[in-house]
Amino acid sequence: MTAASGALPHLLFITGKLAEKNLARVLSEITPCPFTYEVRALGITVAALITVDFLKRRLRDLAGVDRVILPGRCRGELDELSAAFGIPFERGPEELKDLPAYFGRHAKVRAIDQHDILIFGEIVDAPQVSVDAVLARAARYRADGADVIDVGCLPDVPFPALTEMVRALKGEGYRVSVDSLREEDLLAGARAGADYLFSLTEDTLWIAEEYPVTPILIGRDPRDLDSLGRAIEALSARGRAFFADPILDPIHHGLTDSLLRYRELRRRYPEAPMLMGIGNLSELTHADTLGLNTLLLGICSELRIGAVLTTEVSGHCRSVVRELAHARRVLYAAREDNMPPRHIDEGLLALHDRKPFPYTLPEVKDAAAAVKDANFRIEVTAEGIQIYNREGLRSAVDPYDLFPQLGVENDAPHAFYLGLELARAQIAWQLGKRYVQDQELDWGCVRPAPTDNKLHFVEERSTLAARKAKRKKAPEG
């Protein structure tokens, strides 16, 4: 099938027999279509089984083709194909229904590699842990995106290792801040080489005069903007760097008023560097932190607040640094493009996906009717979990209802594999997430990308084809 010819680029889409009809339909729905196209199935049933060697053997007649688009799950080095055939090869999205968005955004994928917000990662219990423990936590914070390691001091808790700790962190190349309201802690941190001090008031500005540190300023009463303003003006008159923090308060203890203080401080001092400490909201609100952090960074982005201080004390805050590091880049891109933070990056979606169910139940039924082999395919639709092979389609919302219908009770590896995949499918259906067979669920930026998604386990032990091949190789007797 070829669209009307013209000056548009001509694309060749490679697929398997099972997906050929759906691919043709999805392509026909791209309007206006920025290319002409042809679809080829190449005599293979499942698109994911297409390999580089297979294409080298079977692909012919590429006259007039400007680009070749392979299925998203096709494996192999595409540069090898591009070199062999002399035209670009690329992978499309893993789901056919994502093709319109893929091409609609293909020429304007937004890079999110810039930001203008520093992240201070605070080690709250530093006086109670060893220097080695602090260095280990600092390494994790830095890997997650923190720019400055904040050594927290506890009220009325002696901190004899403070100097050693700051020097050890500096020796490992970290930028370091010390967080205390006690002058002796602030002085010890400054003498040890700290880069920043939390928190100086108009009464303790003399510390910043004696040492080359960047102070974070608060009011004499932390919520007194007039006192904070006098400290800002004093350091500004001397040309000294600083951050000013009007203090964020917890919900039901002044959150709204504190947000208004940030806006008012920006109105009074349009150019003053500002910092927001977010722990009072994230730590003291038992809700998923990703949404809270994104909202707070949205406020920081609007008010040009250039730094945030965060903690990871409560277990539900364990990924806060990573969330902030990702959100600051998304929000920077959105602000630069003068648009809401949507259709830029999916990393801020953890529990839900925008389009969790790419196929309808009738479409899955059509695909199931065309399957002629015993391998199980698993899909998730709005109605629940769908699993099918040549024996038919089974549907349920609970894997326990499906397992007795699969006939794998005596095949432990296959049963394990299907149990794992059905569990993932159930979670995806319950939460409204995108499920792709043989892949882990995508939890956005709250979880580091896995270095190995165990596909080798599926390929070597669990698929029907692999098990048949293994039996053929086994010695008789």
C-alpha positions as CSV (number, residue, x, y, z in Angstrom):
1,M,0.0,0.0,0.0
2,T,1.5,3.4,-1.0
3,A,0.1,6.8,-0.3
4,A,-0.1,9.4,-3.0
5,S,3.3,10.2,-4.4
6,G,4.9,13.7,-4.4
7,A,7.7,15.7,-2.8
8,L,7.1,14.2,0.6
9,P,9.7,11.6,2.0
10,H,8.8,8.0,1.2
11,L,8.9,5.7,4.2
12,L,9.0,1.9,4.3
13,F,7.4,0.3,7.4
14,I,8.5,-3.2,8.2
15,T,6.2,-5.4,10.4
16,G,4.9,-8.9,11.0
17,K,1.8,-10.5,9.5
18,L,-0.2,-10.2,12.8
19,A,0.3,-6.4,12.9
20,E,0.1,-5.6,9.2
21,K,-3.6,-4.7,9.2
22,N,-3.4,-2.6,12.3
23,L,-0.3,-0.8,11.1
24,A,-2.0,0.1,7.8
25,R,-5.0,1.4,9.6
26,V,-3.0,3.5,12.1
27,L,-1.0,5.0,9.3
28,S,-4.1,5.9,7.3
29,E,-5.4,7.9,10.3
30,I,-2.3,10.2,10.4
31,T,-3.7,13.4,8.9
32,P,-2.2,15.4,7.5
33,C,0.4,12.8,6.7
34,P,3.9,14.2,6.4
35,F,5.2,11.3,4.2
36,T,4.2,8.7,1.7
37,Y,4.6,5.1,2.8
38,E,4.6,1.4,2.1
39,V,4.0,-1.5,4.5
40,R,5.8,-4.8,4.2
41,A,5.3,-7.9,6.4
42,L,8.3,-9.9,4.8
43,G,6.7,-13.2,5.6
44,I,7.3,-13.2,9.3
45,T,4.4,-13.6,11.8
46,V,5.6,-11.6,14.9
47,A,7.2,-8.2,14.3
48,A,9.4,-8.5,17.5
49,L,11.2,-11.5,15.9
50,I,12.6,-9.4,13.1
51,T,16.4,-9.3,13.3
52,V,19.2,-7.5,11.5
53,D,20.4,-10.7,9.8
54,F,16.8,-11.5,8.7
55,L,16.5,-8.0,7.1
56,K,19.8,-8.4,5.4
57,R,18.6,-11.6,3.8
58,R,15.0,-10.7,3.0
59,L,14.8,-7.0,2.4
60,R,14.9,-6.1,-1.3
61,D,13.8,-3.4,-3.7
62,L,14.4,-0.2,-1.8
63,A,14.3,2.2,-4.8
64,G,12.7,5.4,-3.8
65,V,12.6,4.7,-0.1
66,D,14.0,7.6,2.0
67,R,13.8,5.9,5.5
68,V,12.9,2.4,6.8
69,I,10.9,2.3,10.0
70,L,11.2,-0.9,12.1
71,P,9.0,-2.1,14.9
72,G,9.9,-0.7,18.3
73,R,10.6,-4.1,19.7
74,C,12.9,-5.2,16.9
75,R,16.4,-5.9,18.2
76,G,19.9,-5.3,16.6
77,E,22.2,-2.5,15.6
78,L,20.4,-0.3,13.1
79,D,23.6,1.5,12.1
80,E,24.6,-1.8,10.5
81,L,21.5,-1.8,8.4
82,S,21.8,1.8,7.4
83,A,25.4,1.1,6.2
84,A,24.4,-2.0,4.3
85,F,21.5,-0.5,2.5
86,G,22.6,3.1,2.2
87,I,19.5,4.7,3.8
88,P,18.5,5.5,7.4
89,F,16.9,2.8,9.5
90,E,15.1,3.7,12.7
91,R,12.9,2.1,15.4
92,G,9.4,3.4,15.7
93,P,7.4,3.3,19.0
94,E,6.7,0.0,20.7
95,E,2.9,0.4,20.3
96,L,1.3,1.0,17.0
97,K,-1.1,3.5,18.4
98,D,1.8,5.7,19.4
99,L,2.8,6.2,15.7
100,P,0.8,9.4,15.2
101,A,2.4,11.1,18.2
102,Y,5.8,9.7,17.2
103,F,5.7,11.4,13.8
104,G,3.8,14.5,15.0
105,R,6.7,15.2,17.4
106,H,9.5,13.6,15.5
107,A,11.0,16.9,14.3
108,K,10.6,18.7,17.6
109,V,11.5,16.4,20.4
110,R,12.2,18.7,23.3
111,A,15.6,18.3,25.0
112,I,15.4,18.5,28.8
113,D,19.1,18.8,29.5
114,Q,19.1,22.3,31.1
115,H,17.9,23.7,34.4
116,D,18.5,26.7,36.6
117,I,17.7,25.3,40.1
118,L,20.4,24.1,42.6
119,I,19.4,21.1,44.7
120,F,20.8,21.0,48.3
121,G,20.4,17.4,49.6
122,E,20.4,17.5,53.4
123,I,21.8,14.7,55.6
124,V,19.6,15.5,58.6
125,D,21.1,13.1,61.1
126,A,24.8,13.9,60.3
127,P,25.8,14.4,64.0
128,Q,24.6,10.8,64.7
129,V,26.3,8.9,61.9
130,S,29.9,8.3,60.9
131,V,31.9,10.2,58.3
132,D,31.9,7.1,56.0
133,A,28.1,6.9,56.3
134,V,27.8,10.5,55.3
135,L,30.1,10.0,52.3
136,A,28.0,7.0,51.2
137,R,24.8,9.0,51.4
138,A,26.4,12.0,49.6
139,A,27.4,9.7,46.7
140,R,23.8,8.5,46.3
141,Y,22.5,12.1,46.5
142,R,25.0,13.2,43.9
143,A,24.1,10.3,41.6
144,D,20.4,11.2,41.9
145,G,21.2,14.9,41.0
146,A,22.0,16.8,44.1
147,D,24.4,19.8,43.5
148,V,25.3,20.5,47.1
149,I,25.5,18.2,50.1
150,D,24.0,19.8,53.2
151,V,25.4,18.7,56.6
152,G,22.5,19.1,59.0
153,C,23.1,19.9,62.7
154,L,20.6,18.9,65.4
155,P,19.6,21.3,68.1
156,D,21.3,20.6,71.4
157,V,23.3,17.7,69.9
158,P,27.1,18.0,70.1
159,F,28.8,17.6,66.7
160,P,32.5,17.0,67.3
161,A,33.0,15.4,63.9
162,L,31.6,18.4,62.0
163,T,35.0,19.7,60.8
164,E,36.2,16.3,59.8
165,M,33.0,15.6,57.9
166,V,33.1,18.9,56.0
167,R,36.7,18.3,55.1
168,A,36.0,14.7,54.0
169,L,33.2,15.8,51.7
170,K,35.3,18.6,50.2
171,G,38.1,16.2,49.7
172,E,35.8,14.1,47.6
173,G,34.9,17.1,45.4
174,Y,31.5,17.9,46.9
175,R,30.1,21.4,47.3
176,V,29.1,21.5,51.0
177,S,26.7,23.5,53.1
178,V,26.3,23.4,56.9
179,D,22.8,23.8,58.4
180,S,22.5,25.2,61.9
181,L,21.2,28.1,63.9
182,R,24.1,27.8,66.4
183,E,27.0,30.1,65.8
184,E,29.6,27.6,66.9
185,D,28.4,25.1,64.2
186,L,28.3,27.7,61.5
187,L,31.8,28.9,62.4
188,A,33.2,25.4,62.5
189,G,31.7,24.7,59.1
190,A,33.0,27.9,57.6
191,R,36.5,27.2,59.0
192,A,36.4,23.7,57.5
193,G,35.7,25.0,54.0
194,A,32.0,24.9,53.6
195,D,30.6,26.6,50.5
196,Y,27.2,27.6,52.0
197,L,25.8,28.2,55.5
198,F,22.2,27.8,56.6
199,S,20.9,30.0,58.0
200,L,22.2,33.5,58.8
201,T,20.1,36.4,60.1
202,E,20.8,40.1,60.1
203,D,22.4,39.4,63.5
204,T,24.9,36.8,62.3
205,L,25.9,38.3,58.9
206,W,29.3,39.0,60.4
207,I,30.2,35.3,59.8
208,A,29.8,35.8,56.1
209,E,32.1,38.8,56.4
210,E,34.9,36.7,58.0
211,Y,34.7,33.7,55.7
212,P,34.2,33.2,51.9
213,V,30.9,31.4,52.2
214,T,27.5,32.0,50.5
215,P,24.9,32.4,53.2
216,I,21.3,31.4,53.1
217,L,19.4,34.2,54.8
218,I,16.3,34.1,56.9
219,G,14.5,36.7,59.0
220,R,15.3,37.2,62.7
221,D,11.9,35.7,63.1
222,P,12.0,33.2,60.2
223,R,8.7,34.6,58.8
224,D,9.6,38.3,59.2
225,L,10.1,39.6,55.7
226,D,11.2,43.0,56.9
227,S,14.1,41.5,58.9
228,L,15.0,39.2,55.9
229,G,14.9,42.3,53.7
230,R,17.4,44.1,55.8
231,A,19.8,41.2,55.5
232,I,19.3,41.1,51.8
233,E,20.0,44.8,51.4
234,A,23.1,44.6,53.6
235,L,24.7,41.8,51.5
236,S,23.6,43.3,48.2
237,A,25.2,46.6,49.1
238,R,28.5,44.7,49.6
239,G,28.1,42.8,46.4
240,R,28.0,39.5,48.2
241,A,26.3,36.3,46.9
242,F,23.4,34.8,49.0
243,F,20.1,33.0,48.9
244,A,17.1,34.3,50.7
245,D,14.6,31.9,52.2
246,P,11.2,33.1,53.5
247,I,10.5,29.6,54.9
248,L,7.9,27.1,53.6
249,D,5.4,26.0,56.3
250,P,3.5,22.7,56.5
251,I,-0.1,22.3,55.6
252,H,-2.5,23.7,58.3
253,H,0.5,25.5,59.8
254,G,0.7,28.4,57.4
255,L,1.4,26.8,54.0
256,T,-0.7,29.3,52.0
257,D,0.7,32.3,53.8
258,S,4.2,31.0,53.4
259,L,3.8,30.7,49.6
260,L,2.5,34.2,49.5
261,R,5.7,35.3,51.4
262,Y,7.8,33.9,48.5
263,R,5.7,35.9,46.0
264,E,5.9,39.1,48.2
265,L,9.7,38.7,48.6
266,R,10.1,38.4,44.8
267,R,7.9,41.5,44.4
268,R,10.1,43.5,46.8
269,Y,13.4,42.2,45.4
270,P,13.0,41.2,41.8
271,E,16.6,40.2,41.3
272,A,17.3,38.6,44.7
273,P,18.5,34.9,44.6
274,M,16.0,32.8,46.6
275,L,15.8,29.3,48.0
276,M,12.9,27.2,49.1
277,G,13.2,24.4,51.7
278,I,10.6,21.8,50.7
279,G,11.0,19.3,53.5
280,N,8.2,20.9,55.6
281,L,5.8,19.9,52.9
282,S,7.2,16.6,51.5
283,E,8.2,15.1,54.9
284,L,5.1,16.2,56.8
285,T,2.5,15.2,54.1
286,H,1.9,11.5,53.7
287,A,1.3,11.6,50.0
288,D,3.3,10.6,47.0
289,T,6.1,13.2,46.7
290,L,6.4,13.4,43.0
291,G,3.3,15.5,42.5
292,L,4.1,17.7,45.5
293,N,7.6,18.3,44.3
294,T,6.6,19.1,40.7
295,L,4.1,21.7,42.0
296,L,6.6,23.3,44.3
297,L,9.2,23.4,41.5
298,G,6.5,25.0,39.3
299,I,6.2,27.8,41.8
300,C,10.0,28.0,41.9
301,S,10.1,28.2,38.1
302,E,7.5,31.0,38.0
303,L,9.2,33.0,40.8
304,R,12.7,32.3,39.6
305,I,13.7,30.7,42.9
306,G,17.1,29.3,42.1
307,A,17.7,26.7,44.8
308,V,15.8,24.1,46.9
309,L,16.7,22.3,50.1
310,T,15.3,18.8,50.5
311,T,15.5,15.9,52.8
312,E,14.9,12.1,52.5
313,V,14.1,11.2,56.1
314,S,10.7,9.5,55.8
315,G,10.6,6.3,53.7
316,H,8.0,7.9,51.4
317,C,10.6,10.6,50.5
318,R,13.3,8.1,49.4
319,S,13.4,9.4,45.8
320,V,12.9,13.1,46.4
321,V,16.3,14.2,45.1
322,R,15.9,12.2,41.9
323,E,12.3,13.6,41.4
324,L,13.5,17.2,41.8
325,A,16.5,16.7,39.5
326,H,14.1,15.5,36.8
327,A,11.3,18.0,37.4
328,R,13.6,21.0,37.3
329,R,14.7,20.1,33.7
330,V,11.1,19.5,32.6
331,L,9.9,22.8,34.1
332,Y,12.8,24.7,32.7
333,A,12.0,23.5,29.2
334,A,8.3,24.3,29.7
335,R,9.0,27.8,30.9
336,E,11.4,28.5,28.0
337,D,8.8,27.3,25.6
338,N,6.1,29.4,27.4
339,M,3.8,26.3,27.8
340,P,2.5,24.1,30.6
341,P,4.7,21.1,31.5
342,R,2.8,18.7,29.2
343,H,3.9,16.6,26.2
344,I,7.6,17.3,27.1
345,D,8.6,14.2,29.0
346,E,6.8,11.3,30.7
347,G,9.2,10.9,33.6
348,L,7.0,12.8,36.0
349,L,4.3,10.2,35.6
350,A,4.8,7.3,38.1
351,L,1.5,5.8,39.2
352,H,-0.5,6.5,36.0
353,D,0.0,6.9,32.3
354,R,-1.7,9.3,30.0
355,K,-2.8,6.5,27.6
356,P,-2.6,3.3,29.6
357,F,-4.6,1.0,27.4
358,P,-3.4,1.4,23.7
359,Y,-5.8,-1.3,22.4
360,T,-9.5,-1.9,22.8
361,L,-10.9,-5.3,23.6
362,P,-12.3,-5.7,20.0
363,E,-8.9,-5.0,18.6
364,V,-7.3,-7.6,20.9
365,K,-9.9,-10.1,19.9
366,D,-9.1,-9.6,16.3
367,A,-5.4,-10.1,17.0
368,A,-6.1,-13.2,19.0
369,A,-8.2,-14.7,16.2
370,A,-5.2,-14.5,13.9
371,V,-2.7,-16.3,16.2
372,K,-1.8,-19.8,15.1
373,D,0.9,-20.8,17.6
374,A,1.0,-21.8,21.3
375,N,2.9,-18.8,22.6
376,F,1.0,-16.6,25.0
377,R,0.5,-12.9,24.3
378,I,-0.6,-10.7,27.1
379,E,-2.4,-7.4,26.7
380,V,-4.2,-5.0,29.1
381,T,-7.3,-3.2,28.1
382,A,-9.7,-1.1,30.0
383,E,-11.7,-4.2,30.8
384,G,-8.8,-6.2,32.4
385,I,-6.1,-8.6,31.5
386,Q,-6.2,-10.4,28.1
387,I,-4.0,-13.5,27.4
388,Y,-4.3,-15.5,24.2
389,N,-2.7,-18.0,22.0
390,R,-4.1,-20.4,19.3
391,E,-6.3,-22.0,22.0
392,G,-8.2,-18.8,22.4
393,L,-8.5,-15.6,24.4
394,R,-8.9,-15.6,28.2
395,S,-9.9,-12.5,30.1
396,A,-10.0,-11.6,33.8
397,V,-9.0,-8.9,36.3
398,D,-7.3,-11.4,38.6
399,P,-4.4,-13.6,37.5
400,Y,-5.7,-16.3,39.9
401,D,-8.7,-16.7,37.6
402,L,-6.5,-17.0,34.6
403,F,-3.8,-19.4,35.7
404,P,-5.9,-22.6,35.8
405,Q,-6.8,-22.0,32.1
406,L,-3.3,-21.9,30.8
407,G,-2.2,-25.5,31.2
408,V,1.3,-24.8,32.5
409,E,1.1,-26.4,36.0
410,N,3.8,-28.9,35.1
411,D,6.2,-26.5,33.4
412,A,7.8,-24.5,36.3
413,P,9.8,-22.0,34.2
414,H,6.9,-21.2,31.9
415,A,4.5,-21.0,34.9
416,F,6.9,-18.6,36.7
417,Y,7.2,-16.4,33.6
418,L,3.5,-16.2,33.0
419,G,2.9,-15.6,36.7
420,L,5.4,-12.7,36.7
421,E,3.9,-11.2,33.5
422,L,0.3,-11.5,34.7
423,A,1.2,-9.9,38.0
424,R,2.7,-6.9,36.1
425,A,-0.4,-6.8,33.9
426,Q,-2.7,-6.7,37.0
427,I,-0.8,-3.9,38.5
428,A,-0.9,-2.0,35.3
429,W,-4.6,-2.5,35.0
430,Q,-5.3,-1.5,38.6
431,L,-3.2,1.7,38.4
432,G,-3.9,2.7,34.8
433,K,-0.3,2.1,33.5
434,R,1.0,1.0,30.1
435,Y,1.8,-2.7,30.1
436,V,4.3,-4.2,27.5
437,Q,4.9,-7.9,27.7
438,D,8.5,-8.8,28.7
439,Q,9.2,-5.4,30.1
440,E,9.2,-4.0,33.6
441,L,6.5,-1.4,34.3
442,D,7.7,2.2,33.9
443,W,7.7,4.1,37.2
444,G,9.0,7.4,35.8
445,C,11.8,9.2,37.6
446,V,11.0,7.7,41.0
447,R,12.9,4.6,40.1
448,P,16.3,4.5,38.4
449,A,16.3,2.8,35.0
450,P,17.1,-0.9,35.4
451,T,20.4,-1.8,33.9
452,D,19.1,-5.2,32.9
453,N,15.4,-6.0,32.4
454,K,16.0,-9.7,32.4
455,L,14.9,-10.3,28.8
456,H,17.6,-12.9,28.5
457,F,15.8,-14.9,31.1
458,V,12.6,-14.9,29.0
459,E,14.4,-15.6,25.8
460,E,16.5,-18.5,27.2
461,R,14.1,-20.3,29.5
462,S,10.5,-19.2,29.2
463,T,9.2,-18.8,25.7
464,L,7.8,-21.8,24.0
465,A,10.1,-21.5,21.0
466,A,13.2,-21.4,23.3
467,R,12.1,-24.5,25.2
468,K,11.5,-26.4,22.0
469,A,14.9,-25.5,20.7
470,K,16.5,-26.6,24.0
471,R,14.7,-30.0,23.9
472,K,16.0,-30.6,20.3
473,K,19.6,-29.9,21.5
474,A,19.3,-32.2,24.5
475,P,21.1,-35.6,24.1
476,E,18.9,-38.7,23.8
477,G,18.9,-41.5,26.4
